[in-house]
Amino acid sequence: MHSDVIIRKCKRSDWKGIMDVCYHTGYMGEDAQGHFGDKFLFGLLFSIYYPWFEWWNCFVAVHNNKVIGYILGSLDSNIQHKMFIAKIGPLILARLALVSWWRYPNTLKILVHLIKQFPQALNNNAISDSDINLSYPAHLHIDILAPYQHQGIGSKLISLYENHVKSHNVPGIHLDTSNKNFKAIPFYFKHGYKIIRKLNSSLWPDSPNTIQLTFAKKLK
Ligand SMILES: CC(C)(COP(=O)(O)OP(=O)(O)OC[C@H]1O[C@@H](n2cnc3c(N)ncnc32)[C@H](O)[C@@H]1OP(=O)(O)O)[C@@H](O)C(=O)NCCC(=O)NCCS
């Protein structure tokens, strides 16, 4: 790890840096540039909620005053889901209506694909979202910019977050990734996470036959 990378609690004002990291790592672990035009909409969909509305549950890695990585999360995924719809839902609609549809037409196509695409369980015994939230109420998103990957920063962030979740007596954490996130899968296994669900879910139209993997870890 670069000796001058600092890991600290997230602040609300980190949101732009977090949005940038998310955009440059958020396409199945790779840069979303070239796949999804509207960076701000990408941020609204995948990262901005956390620094705006739940920064106290998040940590960032900073180098030269720039956010180069983060772990974002929530201790109660049911509440987070409702808050996301209430707080970010209207902003997504406004962005789509005012900017995305004419400035980034490819973005709109992807969103239509996303809305039409309902993840389907690969077997009939697949655990439901509500059961996942019951056993593993917390969730996380972790991303590090490419030049800083594989230097131990992700491991530090996930340990910090797990201790934070444990200190609130939350019994488990879950997260979603895909079978194409080639760096993330060994990372989660290394940190003791297990796959608890596989869904047929091609989020990105230019990446068919993708499987959504839900990983989880008990903390008690
Ligand atoms: C996945 C990620 C968060 C891991 O963080 P990191 O700081 O790079 O990981 P660490 O240096 O702490 O490495 C821990 C383990 O992760 C795995 N790992 C990390 N980078 C890897 C790579 N490039 N290829 C394969 N495995 C990798 C290895 O198992 C590694 O253990 P090892 O050092 O014994 O090989 C980071 O690589 C990343 O942000 N990747 C792109 C975005 C992404 O996929 N995010 C997850 C979305 S679900």
The ligand as an SDF file (V2000), in Angstrom:
LIG
                    3D

 48 50  0  0  0  0  0  0  0  0999 V2000
  -11.8640   -6.0840   -5.5170 C   0  0  0  0  0  0  0  0  0  0  0  0
  -11.0920   -4.9770   -4.8110 C   0  0  0  0  0  0  0  0  0  0  0  0
  -12.0350   -4.1320   -3.9470 C   0  0  0  0  0  0  0  0  0  0  0  0
  -10.0460   -5.6250   -3.8960 C   0  0  0  0  0  0  0  0  0  0  0  0
   -9.3270   -4.6050   -3.2270 O   0  0  0  0  0  0  0  0  0  0  0  0
   -7.7280   -4.5970   -3.3210 P   0  0  0  0  0  0  0  0  0  0  0  0
   -7.2080   -3.4830   -2.5010 O   0  0  0  0  0  0  0  0  0  0  0  0
   -7.3560   -4.5970   -4.7740 O   0  0  0  0  0  0  0  0  0  0  0  0
   -7.3930   -6.0260   -2.6720 O   0  0  0  0  0  0  0  0  0  0  0  0
   -6.2130   -6.4340   -1.6910 P   0  0  0  0  0  0  0  0  0  0  0  0
   -4.9040   -5.8610   -2.1520 O   0  0  0  0  0  0  0  0  0  0  0  0
   -6.6090   -6.1250   -0.2940 O   0  0  0  0  0  0  0  0  0  0  0  0
   -6.1410   -8.0050   -1.9970 O   0  0  0  0  0  0  0  0  0  0  0  0
   -6.7890   -8.9950   -1.2690 C   0  0  0  0  0  0  0  0  0  0  0  0
   -7.1280  -10.1570   -2.1720 C   0  0  0  0  0  0  0  0  0  0  0  0
   -8.0520   -9.7600   -3.1930 O   0  0  0  0  0  0  0  0  0  0  0  0
   -7.8290  -10.5280   -4.3930 C   0  0  0  0  0  0  0  0  0  0  0  0
   -7.3890   -9.6420   -5.4800 N   0  0  0  0  0  0  0  0  0  0  0  0
   -7.0950   -8.3350   -5.4010 C   0  0  0  0  0  0  0  0  0  0  0  0
   -6.7540   -7.8640   -6.6280 N   0  0  0  0  0  0  0  0  0  0  0  0
   -6.8150   -8.9060   -7.4570 C   0  0  0  0  0  0  0  0  0  0  0  0
   -6.5650   -9.0400   -8.8580 C   0  0  0  0  0  0  0  0  0  0  0  0
   -6.1680   -8.0080   -9.6150 N   0  0  0  0  0  0  0  0  0  0  0  0
   -6.7610  -10.2620   -9.4190 N   0  0  0  0  0  0  0  0  0  0  0  0
   -7.1680  -11.3130   -8.6750 C   0  0  0  0  0  0  0  0  0  0  0  0
   -7.4060  -11.2340   -7.3350 N   0  0  0  0  0  0  0  0  0  0  0  0
   -7.2280  -10.0400   -6.7500 C   0  0  0  0  0  0  0  0  0  0  0  0
   -6.7190  -11.5280   -4.0300 C   0  0  0  0  0  0  0  0  0  0  0  0
   -7.3530  -12.6630   -3.4910 O   0  0  0  0  0  0  0  0  0  0  0  0
   -5.9860  -10.7650   -2.9380 C   0  0  0  0  0  0  0  0  0  0  0  0
   -5.2480  -11.6340   -2.1140 O   0  0  0  0  0  0  0  0  0  0  0  0
   -3.6650  -11.8970   -2.4350 P   0  0  0  0  0  0  0  0  0  0  0  0
   -2.9990  -10.5800   -2.1990 O   0  0  0  0  0  0  0  0  0  0  0  0
   -3.2800  -12.9410   -1.4370 O   0  0  0  0  0  0  0  0  0  0  0  0
   -3.5690  -12.3140   -3.8630 O   0  0  0  0  0  0  0  0  0  0  0  0
  -10.3530   -4.0560   -5.8290 C   0  0  0  0  0  0  0  0  0  0  0  0
   -9.4350   -4.8470   -6.5890 O   0  0  0  0  0  0  0  0  0  0  0  0
  -11.2710   -3.3290   -6.7710 C   0  0  0  0  0  0  0  0  0  0  0  0
  -11.7960   -2.2730   -6.4300 O   0  0  0  0  0  0  0  0  0  0  0  0
  -11.5030   -3.8690   -7.9910 N   0  0  0  0  0  0  0  0  0  0  0  0
  -12.2980   -3.2140   -9.0160 C   0  0  0  0  0  0  0  0  0  0  0  0
  -13.7160   -2.8900   -8.5860 C   0  0  0  0  0  0  0  0  0  0  0  0
  -14.4570   -4.1110   -8.0720 C   0  0  0  0  0  0  0  0  0  0  0  0
  -14.4600   -5.1810   -8.6670 O   0  0  0  0  0  0  0  0  0  0  0  0
  -15.1300   -3.9050   -6.9240 N   0  0  0  0  0  0  0  0  0  0  0  0
  -15.9840   -4.9090   -6.3250 C   0  0  0  0  0  0  0  0  0  0  0  0
  -17.3310   -4.7850   -6.8770 C   0  0  0  0  0  0  0  0  0  0  0  0
  -18.4310   -6.0250   -6.2800 S   0  0  0  0  0  0  0  0  0  0  0  0
  1  2  1  0
  2  3  1  0
  2  4  1  0
  2 36  1  0
  4  5  1  0
  5  6  1  0
  6  7  2  0
  6  8  1  0
  6  9  1  0
  9 10  1  0
 10 11  2  0
 10 12  1  0
 10 13  1  0
 13 14  1  0
 14 15  1  0
 15 16  1  0
 15 30  1  0
 16 17  1  0
 17 18  1  0
 17 28  1  0
 18 19  1  0
 18 27  1  0
 19 20  2  0
 20 21  1  0
 21 22  1  0
 21 27  2  0
 22 23  1  0
 22 24  2  0
 24 25  1  0
 25 26  2  0
 26 27  1  0
 28 29  1  0
 28 30  1  0
 30 31  1  0
 31 32  1  0
 32 33  2  0
 32 34  1  0
 32 35  1  0
 36 37  1  0
 36 38  1  0
 38 39  2  0
 38 40  1  0
 40 41  1  0
 41 42  1  0
 42 43  1  0
 43 44  2  0
 43 45  1  0
 45 46  1  0
 46 47  1  0
 47 48  1  0
M  END
$$$$
